Amino acid sequence: MGFDPGTSPLVSTGWLAAHLTDPDIRVVDVRWRSRYENGRGISFDDYEGYVAGHIPGAVFAGMIADLSDPHHPVPDMLVGPEQFARVMGRLGIGDETLVVAYDNMGFPLGSARLWWALSYYGHDRVRVLDGGLRTWQAEGRALTTEVTTPKADTFTPRVCPEWKASKEEVLAALERPDTAIVDCLTPELYRGGGERHLWGQRAGHIPGAVNVPYMANIDPALATATAAERERMLGSGRSFNFASRETLADLYRNAGVTPDREAITYCGRGYAGACGLLALRVLGYKRVRLYDGCWAEWSADPNLPVEVSAW
């Protein structure tokens, strides 16, 4: 079975297992973790998890250390084209390489962000492993602790601005009824009932944004799950594959995010928002962008409006 670049941005574990040794494929592990210090979220790469066991042949990309701009005042912003190209080349990713990204969250978060970043830099030969490492392991597929050292390649970045929205563009979109702004965080963070936000300076959300939590892309029932219920689910053996296209279509249509409107997704720092963007691309939506600054940037600007929902 050949690879059709015009298909879904997802590939199945079965497909990857059958093509794992294809010479033009580069599997990339982008697992990361978060912790909370003084009520604030901090992201960090999980290279130790990669070393402990990963899909055979996979290389590791640090979404924080390698692909986040350390000089930008907003945390976790995507690096510029030169640095991005250097990292991709070091990972053995060239202009013709098919990249399959995965992480260990179940939900595609780091993997969705790498998919978006490659798309933004003009590389359309990139897919996300549906269900990620959790599904791979649940199916009893092999893992290895052997660290892959690929032969370097040349990656040519070609910026595609239609994949990314700036703060100014989001602000302008507040006045446009043909644009849907989608907050992909949990209902608690979206509503802003607390004094602080785990990933920003203020509680609440961008005015007019609708809430489609990233978890709902797996199962719409998870949109209203409590934090304790989410923890139990993460510890279970349940499937983390994306919901069916029909279920996803209903989920976004019911939120007012329809194909005739442009959609801008966001979250705290660009991971859950990338998951929402991925779901919309699975549905075939064409006019979709990620607001890379996300809540970390928006909430830090006191001149920008914030909306808090009633509980």
C-alpha positions as CSV (number, residue, x, y, z in Angstrom):
1,M,0.0,0.0,0.0
2,G,1.6,3.3,-1.1
3,F,1.3,6.6,0.7
4,D,-1.4,9.0,-0.6
5,P,-0.5,12.6,0.4
6,G,-4.0,13.6,-0.3
7,T,-5.6,11.6,2.5
8,S,-6.3,12.3,6.2
9,P,-3.6,13.8,8.4
10,L,-3.8,10.7,10.5
11,V,-2.3,7.3,10.0
12,S,-3.2,4.1,11.9
13,T,-0.9,2.0,14.0
14,G,-1.5,-0.8,11.5
15,W,-0.3,1.3,8.6
16,L,2.8,2.4,10.5
17,A,3.7,-1.1,11.5
18,A,3.5,-2.2,7.9
19,H,5.6,0.7,6.7
20,L,8.0,1.1,9.6
21,T,11.1,0.2,7.6
22,D,10.3,2.2,4.5
23,P,13.4,4.2,3.7
24,D,11.6,7.5,3.1
25,I,9.7,7.5,6.5
26,R,11.0,9.2,9.6
27,V,9.1,8.5,12.8
28,V,9.4,11.3,15.4
29,D,8.7,10.9,19.1
30,V,7.7,14.3,20.5
31,R,6.5,13.3,24.0
32,W,6.6,16.1,26.6
33,R,5.2,16.6,30.1
34,S,3.9,19.4,32.2
35,R,4.0,20.2,35.8
36,Y,2.5,22.9,38.0
37,E,4.6,25.2,40.2
38,N,2.9,27.8,42.3
39,G,-0.3,27.2,40.4
40,R,1.3,27.7,37.0
41,G,1.9,25.2,34.2
42,I,5.4,24.5,33.0
43,S,6.2,22.4,29.9
44,F,9.3,20.2,29.5
45,D,10.6,17.5,27.1
46,D,10.4,13.9,28.1
47,Y,13.6,12.5,26.6
48,E,13.9,10.1,29.5
49,G,10.6,8.5,28.5
50,Y,11.8,8.2,24.9
51,V,15.0,6.4,26.0
52,A,13.0,4.1,28.3
53,G,11.0,2.7,25.3
54,H,9.9,4.0,21.9
55,I,8.7,2.9,18.5
56,P,11.6,1.2,16.6
57,G,13.5,3.7,14.5
58,A,11.9,6.7,16.0
59,V,14.0,9.8,16.7
60,F,13.3,12.3,19.4
61,A,12.4,16.0,18.9
62,G,12.3,18.3,21.9
63,M,9.3,20.5,21.4
64,I,10.6,22.8,24.1
65,A,14.4,22.6,23.8
66,D,14.6,22.3,20.0
67,L,11.5,23.9,18.5
68,S,10.5,26.6,20.9
69,D,12.0,30.1,20.6
70,P,14.1,30.7,23.8
71,H,14.4,34.4,23.0
72,H,10.7,35.2,22.6
73,P,8.9,36.8,25.6
74,V,6.0,34.4,25.1
75,P,6.8,30.8,26.2
76,D,6.7,27.9,23.7
77,M,6.5,30.0,20.5
78,L,7.6,28.2,17.4
79,V,11.3,28.8,16.4
80,G,12.2,30.7,13.2
81,P,12.8,28.9,9.9
82,E,16.6,28.7,10.2
83,Q,16.5,26.9,13.5
84,F,13.6,24.7,12.4
85,A,15.4,23.6,9.3
86,R,18.6,22.8,11.3
87,V,16.6,20.6,13.7
88,M,14.7,18.8,10.9
89,G,18.0,18.2,9.0
90,R,19.6,16.8,12.2
91,L,16.7,14.4,12.6
92,G,17.1,13.1,9.0
93,I,14.1,14.9,7.7
94,G,14.5,16.2,4.1
95,D,12.1,17.8,1.7
96,E,10.8,14.4,0.5
97,T,10.7,12.6,3.9
98,L,7.3,11.3,5.2
99,V,7.2,12.3,8.8
100,V,4.9,10.3,11.2
101,A,4.7,12.1,14.6
102,Y,3.5,10.6,17.8
103,D,3.5,11.2,21.6
104,N,2.5,9.3,24.6
105,M,-0.4,11.4,25.8
106,G,-3.1,9.4,24.0
107,F,-4.5,12.8,22.9
108,P,-2.3,14.1,20.0
109,L,-0.7,17.1,21.6
110,G,3.0,17.3,20.9
111,S,2.5,15.3,17.8
112,A,-0.2,17.6,16.6
113,R,2.0,20.6,17.2
114,L,4.9,19.1,15.2
115,W,2.4,18.3,12.4
116,W,1.3,21.9,12.5
117,A,4.8,23.3,12.6
118,L,5.9,21.2,9.6
119,S,2.8,22.3,7.7
120,Y,3.5,25.9,8.5
121,Y,7.0,25.5,7.1
122,G,5.6,24.0,3.9
123,H,6.1,20.3,4.5
124,D,2.9,18.5,3.7
125,R,4.3,15.0,3.9
126,V,3.5,14.7,7.6
127,R,1.0,12.7,9.5
128,V,0.0,12.0,13.1
129,L,-0.2,8.5,14.5
130,D,-3.8,8.0,15.6
131,G,-3.9,6.9,19.2
132,G,-0.2,7.5,19.6
133,L,2.1,5.4,21.7
134,R,-0.8,4.3,24.0
135,T,-2.6,2.6,21.2
136,W,0.7,1.1,19.8
137,Q,1.4,-0.4,23.2
138,A,-2.1,-1.5,23.8
139,E,-1.9,-3.6,20.6
140,G,1.2,-5.3,21.9
141,R,3.5,-3.8,19.3
142,A,7.3,-3.7,19.8
143,L,9.2,-1.0,21.5
144,T,12.9,-0.4,21.7
145,T,15.4,1.4,23.9
146,E,17.9,1.8,21.0
147,V,18.5,5.5,20.3
148,T,18.4,6.2,16.6
149,T,21.1,8.4,15.0
150,P,19.9,9.3,11.5
151,K,21.9,10.5,8.6
152,A,21.5,14.2,8.3
153,D,19.4,15.6,5.5
154,T,18.5,19.0,4.1
155,F,15.1,20.6,5.0
156,T,14.0,23.7,3.0
157,P,11.5,25.8,5.1
158,R,8.8,27.5,3.0
159,V,6.6,29.6,5.3
160,C,2.9,29.1,4.7
161,P,1.3,32.1,6.6
162,E,-2.2,30.6,6.2
163,W,-1.4,28.1,9.0
164,K,-0.7,30.7,11.7
165,A,-2.6,33.6,13.2
166,S,-1.0,36.5,15.1
167,K,-2.4,38.3,18.1
168,E,-3.4,41.2,15.8
169,E,-5.2,38.9,13.4
170,V,-7.1,37.3,16.3
171,L,-8.1,40.8,17.6
172,A,-9.3,41.8,14.1
173,A,-11.3,38.5,13.9
174,L,-13.4,39.4,17.0
175,E,-15.4,41.7,14.7
176,R,-15.9,39.2,11.9
177,P,-18.9,36.8,12.1
178,D,-17.4,34.7,9.4
179,T,-14.6,33.6,11.8
180,A,-14.9,31.1,14.6
181,I,-12.4,31.3,17.5
182,V,-12.1,28.0,19.2
183,D,-10.7,27.6,22.7
184,C,-9.4,24.0,23.0
185,L,-8.8,24.0,26.8
186,T,-10.9,22.3,29.5
187,P,-14.3,23.8,30.4
188,E,-12.9,25.0,33.8
189,L,-10.1,27.0,32.2
190,Y,-12.4,28.3,29.5
191,R,-15.0,29.6,32.0
192,G,-12.3,31.2,34.1
193,G,-14.0,30.6,37.4
194,G,-10.7,30.7,39.4
195,E,-8.5,33.6,40.2
196,R,-5.7,32.4,37.9
197,H,-5.2,30.4,34.7
198,L,-2.7,27.6,34.6
199,W,-1.2,28.8,31.4
200,G,-1.7,32.5,31.5
201,Q,-1.8,35.7,33.5
202,R,-5.6,36.1,33.7
203,A,-8.6,33.8,34.0
204,G,-11.2,33.4,31.2
205,H,-11.0,33.2,27.4
206,I,-10.9,35.3,24.2
207,P,-14.3,37.1,23.9
208,G,-16.7,35.3,21.6
209,A,-14.6,32.1,21.5
210,V,-16.4,28.8,21.7
211,N,-15.1,25.9,23.8
212,V,-14.3,22.6,22.1
213,P,-11.9,20.9,24.6
214,Y,-9.2,18.9,23.0
215,M,-10.4,15.7,24.8
216,A,-13.7,15.9,22.9
217,N,-11.9,15.0,19.7
218,I,-11.4,11.5,21.2
219,D,-14.9,11.3,22.8
220,P,-17.4,14.2,23.0
221,A,-18.5,12.9,26.4
222,L,-15.0,13.9,27.7
223,A,-15.8,17.6,27.1
224,T,-17.5,17.8,30.4
225,A,-15.4,15.3,32.4
226,T,-14.0,16.5,35.7
227,A,-10.3,16.7,36.4
228,A,-10.6,13.5,38.5
229,E,-12.4,11.7,35.7
230,R,-9.8,12.7,33.2
231,E,-7.0,11.3,35.4
232,R,-8.9,8.0,35.8
233,M,-9.3,7.9,32.0
234,L,-5.6,8.6,31.4
235,G,-4.8,5.7,33.7
236,S,-7.2,3.3,31.9
237,G,-6.6,1.1,28.9
238,R,-9.3,2.9,26.8
239,S,-8.7,3.8,23.2
240,F,-7.4,7.3,22.4
241,N,-8.1,7.2,18.7
242,F,-9.9,10.1,17.2
243,A,-13.7,9.9,17.1
244,S,-15.3,9.1,13.8
245,R,-15.6,11.8,11.2
246,E,-19.4,11.9,11.7
247,T,-19.0,12.4,15.4
248,L,-16.4,15.1,14.9
249,A,-18.6,16.8,12.4
250,D,-21.5,17.0,14.8
251,L,-19.2,18.1,17.6
252,Y,-17.9,21.2,15.7
253,R,-21.2,21.9,13.9
254,N,-23.0,22.1,17.3
255,A,-20.3,24.5,18.5
256,G,-21.0,26.8,15.5
257,V,-17.7,25.9,13.8
258,T,-18.9,25.2,10.3
259,P,-16.9,24.7,7.0
260,D,-18.1,28.0,5.6
261,R,-16.3,29.9,8.4
262,E,-12.7,30.4,9.0
263,A,-11.5,28.8,12.3
264,I,-8.7,30.0,14.6
265,T,-7.8,27.5,17.4
266,Y,-5.9,28.3,20.5
267,C,-5.2,27.0,24.0
268,G,-2.6,27.8,26.7
269,R,0.6,27.4,24.7
270,G,-0.2,25.8,21.4
271,Y,-0.5,22.1,22.0
272,A,-4.2,21.5,22.6
273,G,-5.0,24.1,20.0
274,A,-3.0,22.1,17.5
275,C,-5.0,19.1,18.4
276,G,-8.2,21.0,17.6
277,L,-6.7,22.2,14.3
278,L,-5.8,18.6,13.5
279,A,-9.4,17.5,14.1
280,L,-10.7,20.2,11.7
281,R,-8.3,19.1,9.1
282,V,-9.5,15.5,9.5
283,L,-12.9,16.9,8.7
284,G,-11.5,18.6,5.6
285,Y,-11.8,22.2,6.8
286,K,-9.5,24.3,4.7
287,R,-9.5,27.8,6.4
288,V,-8.0,26.9,9.8
289,R,-5.2,28.5,11.7
290,L,-3.5,28.1,15.0
291,Y,-3.0,31.2,17.2
292,D,0.6,30.4,18.3
293,G,0.7,33.0,21.0
294,C,-2.4,31.5,22.6
295,W,-3.6,32.4,26.1
296,A,0.0,32.9,27.3
297,E,0.3,35.9,25.0
298,W,-3.3,37.2,25.0
299,S,-3.7,37.2,28.8
300,A,-0.4,39.0,29.3
301,D,-1.5,42.0,27.4
302,P,-3.7,44.2,29.7
303,N,-5.1,46.1,26.7
304,L,-6.8,43.0,25.3
305,P,-10.3,42.0,26.4
306,V,-11.0,38.8,28.4
307,E,-14.4,37.1,28.9
308,V,-15.4,35.0,31.9
309,S,-18.4,32.7,31.6
310,A,-21.0,32.1,34.3
311,W,-20.8,28.7,36.0
